[in-house]
Amino acid sequence: MKDLSGKVAVITGAGSGIGRALAVKLAEQGCHLAISDLNEVGLEQTRKMCETSVVDVRCYTLDVADKDAVYQHADQVEEDFGQVNLIFNNAGVALSVKLLEVDMKDFEWLMNIDFWGVVYGTQAFLPKLIASGEGHIINISSVFGMISVPKQGTYNAAKFAVRGYTEALRQELALENIPVNVSCVHPGGIQTDIARNARLGPNENRSFVDTSFDKLAMTKPSKAADIILKGVKANKSRIMVGPDAHAIHFLYRLLGSRYQSLTQLFAKKAFFNRCE
């Protein structure tokens, strides 16, 4: 899909961050947009940023953790636009907590959004994408879908699951010559509010978590969107976003499971006993 003009793209979590940046970049390329979020104020701001005389942008309030709502959303978008060409399963949340201390309700909350939200979005829109004759599924994982780190076990679980699900789906569709491409996106540290909106464990310090994330967030959302869309047009199976993402990917390929010694050392020195 080299030309996005006239195509219809669905973006979840479009009220801020990467989702908003993707919407703006797609609108600039003449792509019609079905954008959704639970943050209605942020979503309306995104819509205004995307408005042009040639692009149709429609907003939908959507909880991606609600399976029935996602399937109804897919039907509504198809009815509103007549077709669907791209789905960006971007909505996500974060949770910083030791697995010994995690509240299972928080764990389920994260998995329902970060993993099941991706699955629901993919499965609901897949028939629409096939019917379009030219579709692309873009699922947002993370560098933490490549490696695991202390205090991110719940996030790791979701993002590893997104990676496995997405890579299997790409292979299945290719084997059956179904005209839908699939990409898994692995952002590094992106300058969004995901850390500030994260839930924290009982012994976590909000200020320390936010400050630590800010130091690691190397890439602006607009740059991330450019990289993602370039990868989509090139039909990449795996899209690494940011220099830190490429470094972590290289480290994992070089060391295999031995990377864990390094992440343990970093965690011990940087933050593991400093959040209490």
C-alpha angles and dihedrals in degrees: 000000000000097000119052096180111122093008122125118235128190117206125185120200090027096148093091146346122023092352092058092045091051091051092052094047093046092049089052087057093051098258119150113232139217102186125184141183141141088240099083094179093053091043092055090049089054091050092054091050090054100045116125133151092251102041126078111213120184129181127218129185104225140169104203090200089067106085096194091048092052093051091048088049091054091053092046094051091050090050093047098046104023093231144026124218106168135028120193107194094199108140112116147153136201137225126192113198143119111258089233088062103035119129106226090222089060091046091052091046091056096044092048091057105030098040111015091040088059092046094048092048093048097045094043095050100035095088089049091051092049090050090053090062091225118056140155131195116204115189120188114224121155143231080267085066086064101043135016126230135187116275092018098078094120092048090045090053092054097042095046087051092051090052094050094045093047097047092049091049092051091054094047094051092047092050091053094043091238110167096238123102123206131208131182115209123209111191121190119206108335123186098247136121095254093112094047090051093045124115114240134212121248094267100040123114113223096206093049093048092049093046093048092051092048090056091052098043101100103161132066117228092242091056090046090053091051091052093047095050091046088053092048092053089050090048092233115181092210123031116194113200121204135005091273090055091053091047093051091046090052092047092052093048091048100045106024111196090348088082086084092076089059096046090048091052092047092048093049093050099037110039121327097107097026103072097069 
